[in-house]
Amino acid sequence: MVVAFLASSPTSGRTKGINPFCSLLHRMADDLKIFFVYAPYQTDAEIQTRRTEVRPRHLEHMSTLIKGGILRVGGVLSDPVEVEGKPGDAMGSTMVVKYKSLEEVKKMLESDAYYSGNVWDKANLVIRAYTPAVPLP
């Protein structure tokens, strides 16, 4: 189904007719809401070790979300202050995702290795409805 979604034309809103599900998936995508997520990292001394250990699984999960058209923008939020010429410490993950509901966003976060590996500070996750001022990639 993902292939069918990718076969649709984002500029014209019409499908190329390769797959009969394209039109349906295009309409389903229009029903999705956009959410901004900030997942701050834990602040204990072992955070970087835990993050490094589970990062490959986290990136694999994010790759799946990208391929599915769910994750539209994502990255690391860092302290802007350089220390001895090195970038500031990573503070957390940020992402813009498309889902039908807040509950689906929460389930996605809970299924991630950064959640189960105690990289993200679960008590301080921020999920907000988001209205982009420019088109999402």
Sequence and secondary structure as in RCSB ss.txt:
>XXXX:A:sequence
MVVAFLASSPTSGRTKGINPFCSLLHRMADDLKIFFVYAPYQTDAEIQTRRTEVRPRHLEHMSTLIKGGILRVGG
VLSDPVEVEGKPGDAMGSTMVVKYKSLEEVKKMLESDAYYSGNVWDKANLVIRAYTPAVPLP
>XXXX:A:secstr
 HHHHHTB TTTS B SSSTTHHHHHHHHHT EEEEEEEEB  STTHHHHHHHHHHHHHHHHHHHHHTT EEEEE
EEE S  BTTB   EEEEEEEEEES HHHHHHHHHTSHHHHTT B GGG EEEE   SS   
